[in-house]
């Protein structure tokens, strides 16, 4: 890791090595079963030169293994402008270009972050109009088994939006990426996978939380930085880097109780503090927050389907990850935390919720316990071995 004039960055050799590992080892891009070469969609934040450089290295590594690529730059500012300028009737229609990509591409990648975490607030009503289309695109790609990765990259604008100093934000990111392939991470993943396998009842407790649900019959998935043959056989075709998570989809109608999250960032709508959710029969029936209740309400209003139904229990296992104040790709991987999600959980989650959103919410467990079928498996954030 080098320190430039303005900010911390990875050196060129490290970026190249990570790009090669991403393409060849993590995503295993190359030929399809019929012998043809795979096609890859690469979306990346176009506002950060370091992110653009890395995305181009990833594309070059795809070329080396014979894959065809489609590079699409992204910025939250341009996305907000698109919604602002596009007529409502047009937004309601299925985008034929996105549909064609969803029906064709074999691998999709997103590299980066939103440089403005609250970008969609001024155009929330228009964003809502595209929710059915976004949900349908998820269904098309899930049905085809399209492999996907969200590769987080420390975009400076995101750091500012989360209230995290830029150099500190980038340092956390690159430490988390480095720890993604560590023996400690693999050991923690193995422990929690064994603890959850073939289990039924799960209970999360702390001074401000008492939430229970069933995971009976649901597969336990490990995000360890590689899509293996076993993962593909199970239908687990998604990956995050930084990695470090064990997760499972609860039975969607079984969650009852309440849980409080110190900080939640709803994509496009911003920061919510002290969010308390009450579940009944798997669905959020009450919510309140110390700050940002209206943001959470607008997030729900802007999405469709099972947007308010429990979708996931995740356990963070990355020892290099630290709290960024809202970058979910990092925060959900933090060792000694759990997270609960609401919304879509089809495809690699093996759930039944169909929604246009999936919202992860992080809870630190220093004062909490995670109990499975009456046995404590996490106490104060530490594995109860």
ROTI-547527 format. One record per residue (C-alpha): x, y, z. Coordinates in nm, 2 decimals. Example, Ala and Ser with C-alpha at 12.3 -4.5 7.8 and 13.67 -1.06 7.14 Angstrom:
% residues 2
+--------+--------+--------+
:     c1 :     c2 :     c3 :
+--------+--------+--------+
:   1.23 :  -0.45 :   0.78 :
:   1.37 :  -0.11 :   0.71 :
+--------+--------+--------+
//
This chain:
% residues 385
+--------+--------+--------+
:     c1 :     c2 :     c3 :
+--------+--------+--------+
:   0.00 :   0.00 :   0.00 :
:   0.14 :   0.34 :  -0.10 :
:   0.05 :   0.69 :   0.02 :
:   0.01 :   0.93 :  -0.27 :
:  -0.01 :   1.31 :  -0.26 :
:  -0.38 :   1.30 :  -0.18 :
:  -0.47 :   0.96 :  -0.05 :
:  -0.38 :   0.60 :   0.02 :
:  -0.39 :   0.37 :  -0.28 :
:  -0.27 :   0.02 :  -0.39 :
:   0.04 :   0.01 :  -0.60 :
:   0.00 :  -0.10 :  -0.97 :
:   0.15 :  -0.44 :  -0.91 :
:  -0.10 :  -0.52 :  -0.63 :
:  -0.39 :  -0.40 :  -0.84 :
:  -0.29 :  -0.63 :  -1.12 :
:  -0.24 :  -0.92 :  -0.89 :
:  -0.59 :  -0.87 :  -0.73 :
:  -0.75 :  -0.83 :  -1.08 :
:  -0.60 :  -1.15 :  -1.20 :
:  -0.71 :  -1.34 :  -0.89 :
:  -1.06 :  -1.20 :  -0.92 :
:  -1.10 :  -1.32 :  -1.27 :
:  -0.92 :  -1.65 :  -1.26 :
:  -0.97 :  -1.77 :  -0.90 :
:  -1.27 :  -1.60 :  -0.74 :
:  -1.51 :  -1.58 :  -1.04 :
:  -1.34 :  -1.85 :  -1.25 :
:  -1.42 :  -1.67 :  -1.58 :
:  -1.34 :  -1.85 :  -1.90 :
:  -1.53 :  -2.10 :  -2.11 :
:  -1.89 :  -2.21 :  -2.07 :
:  -2.00 :  -2.58 :  -2.05 :
:  -2.06 :  -2.57 :  -2.43 :
:  -1.71 :  -2.45 :  -2.49 :
:  -1.79 :  -2.10 :  -2.59 :
:  -1.63 :  -1.81 :  -2.40 :
:  -1.82 :  -1.62 :  -2.14 :
:  -1.94 :  -1.26 :  -2.16 :
:  -1.88 :  -1.03 :  -1.87 :
:  -2.06 :  -0.70 :  -1.77 :
:  -1.83 :  -0.47 :  -1.57 :
:  -2.00 :  -0.17 :  -1.41 :
:  -1.77 :   0.07 :  -1.22 :
:  -1.76 :   0.40 :  -1.06 :
:  -1.63 :   0.64 :  -1.32 :
:  -1.56 :   0.93 :  -1.08 :
:  -1.26 :   0.78 :  -0.90 :
:  -0.95 :   0.74 :  -1.12 :
:  -0.82 :   0.46 :  -0.90 :
:  -1.14 :   0.26 :  -0.94 :
:  -1.14 :   0.32 :  -1.32 :
:  -0.78 :   0.19 :  -1.34 :
:  -0.87 :  -0.12 :  -1.14 :
:  -1.18 :  -0.19 :  -1.35 :
:  -0.97 :  -0.16 :  -1.67 :
:  -0.72 :  -0.41 :  -1.53 :
:  -1.01 :  -0.65 :  -1.45 :
:  -1.13 :  -0.61 :  -1.81 :
:  -0.78 :  -0.69 :  -1.94 :
:  -0.77 :  -1.01 :  -1.73 :
:  -1.10 :  -1.11 :  -1.88 :
:  -0.96 :  -1.06 :  -2.23 :
:  -0.66 :  -1.28 :  -2.14 :
:  -0.90 :  -1.58 :  -2.07 :
:  -1.09 :  -1.52 :  -2.39 :
:  -1.40 :  -1.35 :  -2.25 :
:  -1.59 :  -1.07 :  -2.42 :
:  -1.67 :  -0.76 :  -2.20 :
:  -1.90 :  -0.47 :  -2.17 :
:  -1.77 :  -0.18 :  -1.96 :
:  -2.03 :   0.06 :  -1.83 :
:  -1.93 :   0.36 :  -1.62 :
:  -2.15 :   0.46 :  -1.33 :
:  -2.19 :   0.75 :  -1.10 :
:  -2.46 :   0.84 :  -0.86 :
:  -2.46 :   1.19 :  -0.98 :
:  -2.53 :   1.08 :  -1.34 :
:  -2.79 :   0.84 :  -1.22 :
:  -2.98 :   1.11 :  -1.03 :
:  -2.96 :   1.33 :  -1.35 :
:  -3.10 :   1.04 :  -1.56 :
:  -3.40 :   1.00 :  -1.33 :
:  -3.45 :   1.38 :  -1.32 :
:  -3.45 :   1.42 :  -1.70 :
:  -3.63 :   1.10 :  -1.81 :
:  -4.01 :   1.12 :  -1.85 :
:  -4.21 :   0.91 :  -1.61 :
:  -4.38 :   0.70 :  -1.88 :
:  -4.03 :   0.60 :  -2.01 :
:  -3.92 :   0.50 :  -1.66 :
:  -4.22 :   0.27 :  -1.63 :
:  -4.11 :   0.07 :  -1.93 :
:  -3.87 :  -0.22 :  -1.93 :
:  -3.53 :  -0.09 :  -2.05 :
:  -3.46 :  -0.31 :  -2.36 :
:  -3.09 :  -0.27 :  -2.33 :
:  -3.08 :  -0.38 :  -1.97 :
:  -3.32 :  -0.67 :  -2.05 :
:  -3.09 :  -0.78 :  -2.33 :
:  -2.79 :  -0.78 :  -2.10 :
:  -2.98 :  -0.97 :  -1.83 :
:  -3.08 :  -1.24 :  -2.09 :
:  -2.73 :  -1.26 :  -2.24 :
:  -2.45 :  -1.20 :  -1.99 :
:  -2.28 :  -1.48 :  -1.80 :
:  -2.11 :  -1.28 :  -1.53 :
:  -2.19 :  -0.93 :  -1.39 :
:  -1.95 :  -0.72 :  -1.18 :
:  -1.99 :  -0.40 :  -1.00 :
:  -1.67 :  -0.23 :  -0.89 :
:  -1.69 :   0.07 :  -0.66 :
:  -1.94 :   0.25 :  -0.44 :
:  -2.19 :   0.53 :  -0.48 :
:  -2.00 :   0.85 :  -0.44 :
:  -2.31 :   1.01 :  -0.29 :
:  -2.50 :   0.76 :  -0.06 :
:  -2.81 :   0.98 :  -0.06 :
:  -2.82 :   1.04 :  -0.44 :
:  -3.18 :   0.92 :  -0.49 :
:  -3.36 :   1.13 :  -0.22 :
:  -3.44 :   1.42 :  -0.46 :
:  -3.58 :   1.17 :  -0.72 :
:  -3.74 :   0.91 :  -0.49 :
:  -4.08 :   0.91 :  -0.66 :
:  -3.92 :   0.85 :  -1.00 :
:  -3.69 :   0.58 :  -0.86 :
:  -4.01 :   0.40 :  -0.73 :
:  -4.14 :   0.38 :  -1.09 :
:  -3.85 :   0.16 :  -1.20 :
:  -3.89 :  -0.09 :  -0.91 :
:  -4.10 :  -0.35 :  -1.10 :
:  -3.84 :  -0.34 :  -1.38 :
:  -3.55 :  -0.38 :  -1.14 :
:  -3.72 :  -0.67 :  -0.97 :
:  -3.79 :  -0.84 :  -1.31 :
:  -3.42 :  -0.80 :  -1.41 :
:  -3.32 :  -0.98 :  -1.08 :
:  -3.55 :  -1.26 :  -1.16 :
:  -3.42 :  -1.30 :  -1.51 :
:  -3.06 :  -1.32 :  -1.40 :
:  -3.13 :  -1.54 :  -1.10 :
:  -3.32 :  -1.78 :  -1.33 :
:  -3.03 :  -1.80 :  -1.56 :
:  -2.77 :  -1.86 :  -1.28 :
:  -2.57 :  -1.55 :  -1.38 :
:  -2.26 :  -1.53 :  -1.15 :
:  -2.22 :  -1.19 :  -0.99 :
:  -1.97 :  -1.00 :  -0.77 :
:  -1.98 :  -0.67 :  -0.59 :
:  -1.62 :  -0.56 :  -0.55 :
:  -1.61 :  -0.27 :  -0.32 :
:  -1.37 :   0.01 :  -0.39 :
:  -1.31 :   0.31 :  -0.16 :
:  -1.45 :   0.60 :  -0.36 :
:  -1.37 :   0.93 :  -0.18 :
:  -1.71 :   1.07 :  -0.22 :
:  -1.86 :   0.77 :  -0.04 :
:  -1.62 :   0.83 :   0.25 :
:  -1.74 :   1.19 :   0.28 :
:  -2.10 :   1.08 :   0.26 :
:  -2.05 :   0.83 :   0.55 :
:  -1.85 :   1.08 :   0.76 :
:  -1.53 :   0.88 :   0.74 :
:  -1.19 :   1.05 :   0.66 :
:  -1.09 :   0.95 :   0.31 :
:  -0.75 :   0.80 :   0.39 :
:  -0.90 :   0.61 :   0.68 :
:  -1.18 :   0.48 :   0.46 :
:  -0.93 :   0.36 :   0.20 :
:  -0.70 :   0.21 :   0.46 :
:  -1.00 :   0.00 :   0.60 :
:  -1.10 :  -0.11 :   0.25 :
:  -0.76 :  -0.23 :   0.15 :
:  -0.70 :  -0.41 :   0.48 :
:  -1.03 :  -0.58 :   0.44 :
:  -0.94 :  -0.69 :   0.09 :
:  -0.61 :  -0.83 :   0.21 :
:  -0.78 :  -1.02 :   0.50 :
:  -1.04 :  -1.17 :   0.26 :
:  -0.81 :  -1.47 :   0.19 :
:  -0.66 :  -1.51 :   0.54 :
:  -0.66 :  -1.84 :   0.74 :
:  -0.83 :  -1.67 :   1.03 :
:  -1.12 :  -1.57 :   0.81 :
:  -1.15 :  -1.93 :   0.67 :
:  -1.14 :  -2.07 :   1.03 :
:  -1.42 :  -1.84 :   1.15 :
:  -1.63 :  -1.92 :   0.84 :
:  -1.59 :  -2.29 :   0.90 :
:  -1.69 :  -2.26 :   1.27 :
:  -2.01 :  -2.07 :   1.20 :
:  -2.11 :  -2.29 :   0.90 :
:  -2.09 :  -2.60 :   1.13 :
:  -2.28 :  -2.42 :   1.40 :
:  -2.57 :  -2.33 :   1.17 :
:  -2.58 :  -2.65 :   0.96 :
:  -2.90 :  -2.85 :   1.00 :
:  -3.02 :  -2.61 :   1.27 :
:  -3.38 :  -2.49 :   1.33 :
:  -3.43 :  -2.21 :   1.58 :
:  -3.22 :  -1.90 :   1.60 :
:  -3.24 :  -1.63 :   1.86 :
:  -3.05 :  -1.29 :   1.88 :
:  -3.05 :  -1.12 :   2.21 :
:  -2.89 :  -0.81 :   2.36 :
:  -3.01 :  -0.52 :   2.59 :
:  -3.21 :  -0.37 :   2.30 :
:  -3.29 :  -0.69 :   2.10 :
:  -3.49 :  -1.01 :   2.12 :
:  -3.55 :  -1.16 :   1.77 :
:  -3.62 :  -1.53 :   1.69 :
:  -3.68 :  -1.72 :   1.36 :
:  -3.63 :  -2.05 :   1.20 :
:  -3.37 :  -2.15 :   0.94 :
:  -3.49 :  -2.52 :   0.92 :
:  -3.40 :  -2.68 :   0.58 :
:  -3.21 :  -2.37 :   0.45 :
:  -2.85 :  -2.41 :   0.32 :
:  -2.58 :  -2.22 :   0.50 :
:  -2.36 :  -2.02 :   0.26 :
:  -2.00 :  -1.91 :   0.30 :
:  -1.87 :  -1.60 :   0.14 :
:  -1.50 :  -1.68 :   0.14 :
:  -1.38 :  -1.50 :  -0.18 :
:  -1.43 :  -1.79 :  -0.42 :
:  -1.72 :  -1.94 :  -0.62 :
:  -1.64 :  -2.31 :  -0.60 :
:  -1.79 :  -2.61 :  -0.78 :
:  -1.98 :  -2.68 :  -0.46 :
:  -2.11 :  -2.33 :  -0.45 :
:  -2.24 :  -2.35 :  -0.81 :
:  -2.40 :  -2.69 :  -0.74 :
:  -2.59 :  -2.53 :  -0.46 :
:  -2.69 :  -2.23 :  -0.67 :
:  -2.46 :  -2.00 :  -0.47 :
:  -2.34 :  -1.78 :  -0.76 :
:  -2.28 :  -1.45 :  -0.59 :
:  -1.97 :  -1.31 :  -0.42 :
:  -1.86 :  -1.00 :  -0.23 :
:  -1.50 :  -0.87 :  -0.20 :
:  -1.41 :  -0.78 :   0.06 :
:  -1.54 :  -1.12 :   0.17 :
:  -1.59 :  -1.28 :   0.51 :
:  -1.95 :  -1.38 :   0.59 :
:  -2.16 :  -1.68 :   0.67 :
:  -2.52 :  -1.63 :   0.58 :
:  -2.86 :  -1.81 :   0.56 :
:  -3.21 :  -1.72 :   0.46 :
:  -3.46 :  -1.75 :   0.75 :
:  -3.80 :  -1.91 :   0.67 :
:  -3.97 :  -1.59 :   0.56 :
:  -4.28 :  -1.61 :   0.79 :
:  -4.10 :  -1.71 :   1.11 :
:  -3.94 :  -1.39 :   1.24 :
:  -4.09 :  -1.25 :   1.56 :
:  -3.96 :  -0.99 :   1.80 :
:  -3.76 :  -0.67 :   1.78 :
:  -3.40 :  -0.57 :   1.69 :
:  -3.22 :  -0.23 :   1.70 :
:  -2.94 :  -0.13 :   1.47 :
:  -2.71 :   0.16 :   1.56 :
:  -2.66 :   0.28 :   1.20 :
:  -2.83 :   0.17 :   0.88 :
:  -2.76 :   0.32 :   0.53 :
:  -3.04 :   0.27 :   0.29 :
:  -2.89 :   0.28 :  -0.06 :
:  -2.97 :   0.61 :  -0.23 :
:  -3.15 :   0.75 :   0.08 :
:  -2.88 :   0.79 :   0.33 :
:  -2.81 :   0.73 :   0.70 :
:  -3.06 :   0.62 :   0.96 :
:  -2.95 :   0.61 :   1.33 :
:  -3.10 :   0.39 :   1.60 :
:  -3.33 :   0.20 :   1.38 :
:  -3.57 :  -0.03 :   1.57 :
:  -3.76 :  -0.29 :   1.37 :
:  -4.04 :  -0.51 :   1.51 :
:  -4.12 :  -0.83 :   1.32 :
:  -4.44 :  -1.03 :   1.33 :
:  -4.48 :  -1.34 :   1.11 :
:  -4.16 :  -1.25 :   0.92 :
:  -4.27 :  -0.90 :   0.83 :
:  -4.17 :  -0.56 :   0.96 :
:  -4.49 :  -0.43 :   1.13 :
:  -4.34 :  -0.13 :   1.32 :
:  -4.03 :   0.08 :   1.28 :
:  -3.88 :   0.39 :   1.44 :
:  -3.54 :   0.56 :   1.45 :
:  -3.36 :   0.82 :   1.66 :
:  -3.28 :   1.00 :   1.33 :
:  -3.39 :   0.92 :   0.97 :
:  -3.72 :   0.75 :   1.01 :
:  -3.84 :   0.94 :   0.71 :
:  -3.55 :   0.81 :   0.50 :
:  -3.64 :   0.45 :   0.59 :
:  -4.00 :   0.52 :   0.50 :
:  -3.90 :   0.66 :   0.16 :
:  -3.68 :   0.36 :   0.10 :
:  -3.97 :   0.12 :   0.16 :
:  -4.20 :   0.33 :  -0.05 :
:  -3.96 :   0.33 :  -0.34 :
:  -3.94 :  -0.05 :  -0.37 :
:  -4.18 :  -0.33 :  -0.45 :
:  -4.25 :  -0.69 :  -0.36 :
:  -4.14 :  -0.85 :  -0.03 :
:  -3.93 :  -0.54 :   0.06 :
:  -4.01 :  -0.55 :   0.43 :
:  -3.99 :  -0.93 :   0.49 :
:  -3.69 :  -1.09 :   0.66 :
:  -3.44 :  -1.21 :   0.41 :
:  -3.11 :  -1.30 :   0.57 :
:  -2.90 :  -1.36 :   0.88 :
:  -2.54 :  -1.30 :   0.82 :
:  -2.23 :  -1.33 :   1.05 :
:  -1.92 :  -1.12 :   0.98 :
:  -1.59 :  -1.30 :   0.98 :
:  -1.34 :  -1.06 :   0.83 :
:  -1.07 :  -0.97 :   1.09 :
:  -0.94 :  -0.68 :   0.88 :
:  -1.28 :  -0.50 :   0.84 :
:  -1.37 :  -0.20 :   1.06 :
:  -1.68 :   0.02 :   1.08 :
:  -1.69 :   0.28 :   0.80 :
:  -2.02 :   0.44 :   0.89 :
:  -2.22 :   0.30 :   0.61 :
:  -2.03 :   0.11 :   0.34 :
:  -2.22 :  -0.21 :   0.36 :
:  -1.97 :  -0.42 :   0.16 :
:  -1.73 :  -0.36 :   0.45 :
:  -1.95 :  -0.32 :   0.75 :
:  -2.14 :  -0.64 :   0.71 :
:  -1.81 :  -0.84 :   0.71 :
:  -1.68 :  -0.70 :   1.04 :
:  -1.58 :  -0.97 :   1.29 :
:  -1.80 :  -0.97 :   1.60 :
:  -2.11 :  -0.85 :   1.42 :
:  -2.42 :  -1.00 :   1.27 :
:  -2.66 :  -0.85 :   1.02 :
:  -3.02 :  -0.89 :   0.93 :
:  -3.16 :  -0.81 :   0.58 :
:  -3.50 :  -0.75 :   0.45 :
:  -3.62 :  -0.78 :   0.09 :
:  -3.51 :  -1.00 :  -0.20 :
:  -3.35 :  -1.33 :  -0.12 :
:  -3.40 :  -1.55 :  -0.42 :
:  -3.10 :  -1.69 :  -0.62 :
:  -2.79 :  -1.75 :  -0.42 :
:  -2.98 :  -1.69 :  -0.09 :
:  -3.21 :  -1.98 :  -0.16 :
:  -3.51 :  -1.79 :  -0.02 :
:  -3.85 :  -1.71 :  -0.16 :
:  -3.88 :  -1.33 :  -0.13 :
:  -3.91 :  -1.14 :  -0.45 :
:  -3.84 :  -0.77 :  -0.42 :
:  -3.67 :  -0.48 :  -0.59 :
:  -3.44 :  -0.43 :  -0.29 :
:  -3.22 :  -0.61 :  -0.04 :
:  -3.13 :  -0.40 :   0.27 :
:  -2.85 :  -0.52 :   0.50 :
:  -2.85 :  -0.38 :   0.86 :
:  -2.55 :  -0.43 :   1.09 :
:  -2.55 :  -0.51 :   1.46 :
:  -2.24 :  -0.52 :   1.68 :
:  -2.26 :  -0.81 :   1.93 :
:  -2.03 :  -0.70 :   2.21 :
:  -2.33 :  -0.72 :   2.45 :
:  -2.52 :  -0.98 :   2.26 :
:  -2.57 :  -1.35 :   2.22 :
:  -2.65 :  -1.56 :   1.92 :
:  -2.83 :  -1.89 :   2.02 :
:  -2.90 :  -2.18 :   1.79 :
:  -3.14 :  -2.46 :   1.91 :
:  -3.07 :  -2.36 :   2.27 :
:  -2.69 :  -2.35 :   2.23 :
:  -2.50 :  -2.02 :   2.24 :
:  -2.27 :  -2.00 :   1.94 :
:  -2.16 :  -1.64 :   1.98 :
:  -2.12 :  -1.46 :   2.31 :
:  -2.01 :  -1.10 :   2.31 :
:  -1.91 :  -1.13 :   1.95 :
:  -1.68 :  -1.42 :   2.01 :
:  -1.74 :  -1.77 :   1.88 :
:  -1.85 :  -2.00 :   2.17 :
:  -1.64 :  -2.30 :   2.08 :
+--------+--------+--------+
//
